[in-house]
Structure formats: C-alpha cells, structure tokens
Amino acid sequence: MSIFLYAYTLSEAPHDLEDLTGVEGRNLFMVTVGEVSAVVSAYGQQTLTLAGDDIFAHQHVQRLLMSQSSIIPLQYGLTLSSLSQVEKVLKNNQEDLLKELHRVYRKVEMEVTMRFDVPDLLDHLIEKYPYLRDEKGKVLNGRLLYFLGDRAKKCEKFTRTLAKEKEIYKTQLEEMIGPWCAEIRESRLPRSEEDVVTFNCLVNRERLRVFEKSIYDAGERFSPHFTFAYNGPWAPQNFCSPSQISYQ
C-alpha cells in the first residue's frame, strides 16, 4: 500500500472531495502542511502502474479539481510510500509550491493550433512566390519531383519558403492572442506539414471569453487559407514544474 498524488493546491482552496473517487475507485482526501495541500488517495501498489480505467480516473479527478480551484497537476500521477512522506514533501517544498500556485492562481491552460487549409501547399505557395514554379519541373531519375510524394524533403526551395511562411503567420497569430495570455509558449510536439504552430496558453479565467474571441478574429483575418482549433480549459500542466520538486 502507498499514497497516490494527483495535484497540489492551496490549503484554503474550496475543494469538495466528498463522493469523489480516483484510481482503483478509492476515496480522495487532502494532506495539508502550512499553506499547501496535496490531493491524494490510497494506492494498492508500491510502484506506479496506471492503465485503463485508472488513467481516465486520474484525468477525471484533475478536471474536477481544476474546475473548483487552482492546482499544480501531476500529469501522470506519483506514488509516495506513506502519509508522512507526503507531509515531508510539502514541508520541504513549501516555498516553491506556493510560488507556483500563486503564479497559476485563477488561470487555466488553453491550446491553440493554426493549420494551412489548402488543397496543395506547393500550389498555394506558388501563387505568392512564383519562383517556386520551377520546383514543379525538377526531374530526379527521370521522374518529376512533384509526383514523388513527400516534396517537402525533396524541394529545398519549398522547404525554406514554407518555414518562412510559418514563422510569419506564427508571429502574427501570437500578436493577436498573446495580449490575452498571462503566458504563451510554442508547443514542441511533432507537427504535420500543414500545421503552422500550436500554442499553449496560460489564461486568466476572467479573460477566457475575450481570449476565445481573439481566436475567432484570427480565423476571420486568415480566412480562407487557414483553420484554427482550440482545446481546454485544462489544468496548467505545461506551465508548472512539479518535476523540480524534491521528493527526498
């Protein structure tokens, strides 16, 4: 038996854990030291082996917690050996946890993705940069590069031009939505050729509506060659650093 950690929160936060269950169907409770609490439950194993329903239970708990108050989410959960170990972590990291919780106080994370929405990227860019027309006539081993499939890897001009275009539009989008974000970061997750950028945005709850409006404004400005998608609100997992917390 061990203790499973879901998140950290301010001890005065109005979390209602009654009838809320987490991994393994176990009841949740809070461990408090000073101004910081850990939301935890008992866990039937010594090492973390989440799978299936427990993964969804963990995510469900975090969604409910962040809907009630600000949290530092443990994205994949964490196990500690005992309640006294949880108390030790809270005591040893009180200052850092408080700093992080105050930074994300009343803020949520949103994700915004901008993509090209055109039948053919090369043809789209040729309209703007006629010098790319030569790329459609290049021949390799007797075959037109244009018909070889992944042209981005075979046409250097196309690759450079597409990268330049993405930088331009990425900057323009950030200028439109950035003012409504407390913090904004470019996602480093792999992107497709059509993806321009994905931003992770830390947004004050009070600014969510105007933030969402800025995305619709961007959609109108860049129509019809781009589409936008946004997701959230989530707990600010990309803006907290629980990995820096000492568990010794």
N, C-alpha and C positions, 0 to 999 in steps of 0.2 A: 504494500500500500504506500502511495506517495501523494503529493499535492499537485494538482494541475492549475497553472496560472493562465488566465485569459487576458487580463489587462490591468493597468494601474490607473488610479483615479484619485481625485482629491477626496479626503476623508469626509468632507462636508457635502459632497455631491449627493443629490437626491436619488440614488439608485434604489429601485424597487425590485428585489430579488425573490420575492415571495412567489412560490409555484414555478420559478424558472429553473429548468434543468439543463445541464450541459453534457459533456462527454460521458458515456456509459449511463446516461439517464440520471446522473447524480445531481443533488441539490447544490446550488451555489451559495456562497457566503463571502463576507469580506474580512480580511485581516488588516488591521489598522495600527500604524505606528506614527505618532505625530500627525502631520497634515496629509499623509499619503496612505492610501489603502490599496491592497491587491485583491482583485476579484478571483476567487479560487473555488475548486471543488475537490473532493477526494478522488483518487485515481487508483485503479486496481493493479497497476504495474509500476515497476521502478523506472523503466525507460519509456520514452515517448514513442508510441507506435500507432498513431492515428490513421484510421482508414474508414472508408464507407460512411456510415451514418454519423460517426464521431466527428468527421471533418465538417459535415453540414451543421452538426450541433454546435461546434466551436464557432463557426461563422455566424450562426443564428444568434448566439449569445452576444457576440461583439456588435452585431447590428442593433440589438435591443439596448445594449449598454450605451452605445453612442447616440441613440435616439433620446436617452434620458439625460446624459451629461457628457462632458469631455473626458476622453480616455486616451491612454497610450496603449495601443493594441499590441498584443504579442501575436504576430501574424500566423505563426504555426504552432502556437502554444508552447508551454515549457513545464517541465516537472521538477519539483524540488522534493527533498527527502522527508520533510516534516514541516509543521506549522512554525516551529522555532526557526527553521531555516528561512522561511518566508519573512518572518519578523526581522531576522538579521539582514536580509537583503534590503528591506525597507529602511532600516536604521542606517545602514552603511551608504545607501544611495539617496538619502532624503533630499539633499540639496539638488542633485542632478534631476531627480524625478520631479521635484517642484518646479524647477526651471522649465523643463519640457512641458509639463502640464499647464503652466501659465502661458507658454508660447502658443499652445494649440487651444487655449480656452475659448469655448464657443465657436470653434472652427471645425469645418469638415473638409474632406478631400473630394475633389471632382476630377474627372478625366475627360479631356477633350482631344479628339482626333480629327485631323483635316486630311482629306484624300482627293486625288485627281478623280474626276468623274467624266472621262472622255473615252470614246471607242478605241483610240490608239494614241499612246503617248508620243510616239515619234511624229505622227502626222500632226498632232496638236502643236508640238514644238516647232515643226517646220513652218507653220503659219506665222509664228512670231520670229523665228530665226531661219530665214531662207537658206543660209549656208549649210544647214543640216540636210538639205535635199540631196547632197552628194552621198550621204550615208545610205540612201536607198539604192544607189547604183554601185556600191562597192561589191566586188566579187572575191570570194575565197574558195579556192579549189573548184572553180567553175560554177559556184553557186552564189546567188545573191545573198549577202548577209541579211538583208531584210526578211528573207524567208527561212532563216536558220533557227528561229525561235527566240532564245533569250538575247535580244540585241544589245541590252544594256552592258553585257560583258564583252561584246564584240565591236561596239562602235564607241571609240574613245570620246569623240566629239559629243555624242549623245549623252554619255555618262557625265561628262563635265557640265554640259548645259543643263541637264536635269538637276544635278546637285546645286547649281547656281540658282535655278528657279525655286527649288525647295527652300533655300536659305532666304530668298526674298520674301516668299509667302509666309514662311515661319516667323520672320521678323514682323511682318505686317499683322499677322494674327496675334502675336504676343502684345503688340501695341494696342490692339483693340480689347483684349480680355485681361491683360496684365494689371491695369489700374484697379480692377475689382478683386484682385487676389492679394491676400496677405503675403503669400509666397507662390512662386511658379517655377516649375522645373521641367526640363525636357526628359521624357521617358527614354531609357536606354534599351528598352525591349526591341527585339528584331522587328523590322518593318518590311512590308512588301514594296515593290517598285512604285505602286500607286500612292502609298502613304507619304504625305508631306511631313507631318510631325504629330506626335502625341504629347500633350502637356499634362502633367499632374499639377493640380491647382489647390492650394490651401485657401479656403474661402470662409469669411465670417458668415455665420448663419443669417445675419441680418442682410447680407448682400447677395444672397443666393438668387433672388429674382432678377436683380439688375445684372448679375453675372450671366445668368441664362439668357437674358435679353441681348447681351453683347455677343453671344454665340449666334443667335438668330440674325443680328445685324451683320455679322461676318458672313453668314450664309447668303444674305441678300447682296452684299458687296461683291462676293466672289462667284456668284451665280453666273452662268450655269455650269462652269467647268470644275466645280469642287463640291464635295459633300462633307458634312460635319456630323459627328456623333459625340454625344457626351454621356457619361455614366456617373452615378453617385446619387446622393451623398454617401460617403463611406467614412469610417474612422481613418484618421490621418496616418496610415501605415507608411507612406513614403516620405513623411516629414518628421517622424520620430526615430530615435536611435536607441531602442532597447538593447541592441547588441553591445552597446558601450557600458551597460550596467554591469557592475561586478557581482558575481554570484559566489564568490569565495567566502 
